[in-house]
Amino acid sequence: MKNVFLAKRLHSFKYALNGLWHLWKKEINFRIQIFATITVVTTLSRLVEITRTKWMLITICVGIVLGAEAFNSDIERICDFISPEKNRQIKIIKDISAAAVLIVSVMAAIIGVIIFC
Ligand SMILES: Nc1ncnc2c1ncn2[C@@H]1O[C@H](COP(=O)(O)OP(=O)(O)OP(=O)(O)O)[C@@H](O)[C@H]1O
């Protein structure tokens, strides 16, 4: 019984890693955000001393932005699957989904400026 539970949890983890691999392979925006984050954080952290609390804030921001990007890619895929042709409602759904990424990206940028400036 316990083994079945553990095996299922391991499979869930494997599926999530598969999704991550898919995002990395197919979503250019996801790759750009990862490269930009690594470049900015490694460069600026050499110039400014970053406390543990600030590292935690940076980690939270990066996680929220990448998570939002993953959800945005997901919504785009669902939209393309259910309605490959042009549709006004699909446009609004995709635009709102992109707006969600913009909102958390602006939040992360503001926190970044506060931490590094
Ligand atoms: N089926 C559609 N009907 C109407 N408008 C659409 C449709 N598909 C996309 N759009 C419009 O084009 C914009 C970009 O859509 P798209 O799916 O290409 O997203 P993207 O952000 O360019 O993602 P990616 O770079 O991953 O393709 C949407 O925000 C929406 O305004």
The ligand as an SDF file (V2000), in Angstrom:
LIG
                    3D

 31 33  0  0  0  0  0  0  0  0999 V2000
   -6.7200   32.1460  -32.0830 N   0  0  0  0  0  0  0  0  0  0  0  0
   -6.5270   33.4610  -31.8860 C   0  0  0  0  0  0  0  0  0  0  0  0
   -7.5300   34.3390  -32.0680 N   0  0  0  0  0  0  0  0  0  0  0  0
   -7.3730   35.6660  -31.8700 C   0  0  0  0  0  0  0  0  0  0  0  0
   -6.2170   36.2170  -31.4550 N   0  0  0  0  0  0  0  0  0  0  0  0
   -5.1670   35.4170  -31.2330 C   0  0  0  0  0  0  0  0  0  0  0  0
   -5.2570   33.9990  -31.4410 C   0  0  0  0  0  0  0  0  0  0  0  0
   -4.0570   33.4450  -31.1530 N   0  0  0  0  0  0  0  0  0  0  0  0
   -3.2770   34.4670  -30.7770 C   0  0  0  0  0  0  0  0  0  0  0  0
   -3.9230   35.6520  -30.8160 N   0  0  0  0  0  0  0  0  0  0  0  0
   -3.3740   36.9870  -30.4670 C   0  0  0  0  0  0  0  0  0  0  0  0
   -1.9600   36.9600  -30.6520 O   0  0  0  0  0  0  0  0  0  0  0  0
   -1.2890   37.1660  -29.4030 C   0  0  0  0  0  0  0  0  0  0  0  0
   -0.0670   36.2760  -29.3430 C   0  0  0  0  0  0  0  0  0  0  0  0
   -0.4970   34.9260  -29.3260 O   0  0  0  0  0  0  0  0  0  0  0  0
    0.5020   33.7100  -29.2890 P   0  0  0  0  0  0  0  0  0  0  0  0
   -0.2560   32.4700  -29.0440 O   0  0  0  0  0  0  0  0  0  0  0  0
    1.3570   33.7500  -30.5060 O   0  0  0  0  0  0  0  0  0  0  0  0
    1.3290   34.0840  -28.0010 O   0  0  0  0  0  0  0  0  0  0  0  0
    2.8440   34.5200  -27.8140 P   0  0  0  0  0  0  0  0  0  0  0  0
    2.8770   35.3240  -26.5530 O   0  0  0  0  0  0  0  0  0  0  0  0
    3.3520   35.1400  -29.0650 O   0  0  0  0  0  0  0  0  0  0  0  0
    3.4550   33.0980  -27.4730 O   0  0  0  0  0  0  0  0  0  0  0  0
    4.5640   32.2420  -28.2180 P   0  0  0  0  0  0  0  0  0  0  0  0
    5.7280   33.1790  -28.4360 O   0  0  0  0  0  0  0  0  0  0  0  0
    4.8210   31.1830  -27.2070 O   0  0  0  0  0  0  0  0  0  0  0  0
    3.9020   31.7420  -29.4900 O   0  0  0  0  0  0  0  0  0  0  0  0
   -2.3240   36.8450  -28.3200 C   0  0  0  0  0  0  0  0  0  0  0  0
   -2.0610   37.5190  -27.0980 O   0  0  0  0  0  0  0  0  0  0  0  0
   -3.6130   37.3060  -28.9880 C   0  0  0  0  0  0  0  0  0  0  0  0
   -3.7490   38.7170  -28.8560 O   0  0  0  0  0  0  0  0  0  0  0  0
  1  2  1  0
  2  3  1  0
  2  7  2  0
  3  4  2  0
  4  5  1  0
  5  6  2  0
  6  7  1  0
  6 10  1  0
  7  8  1  0
  8  9  2  0
  9 10  1  0
 10 11  1  0
 11 12  1  0
 11 30  1  0
 12 13  1  0
 13 14  1  0
 13 28  1  0
 14 15  1  0
 15 16  1  0
 16 17  2  0
 16 18  1  0
 16 19  1  0
 19 20  1  0
 20 21  2  0
 20 22  1  0
 20 23  1  0
 23 24  1  0
 24 25  2  0
 24 26  1  0
 24 27  1  0
 28 29  1  0
 28 30  1  0
 30 31  1  0
M  END
$$$$
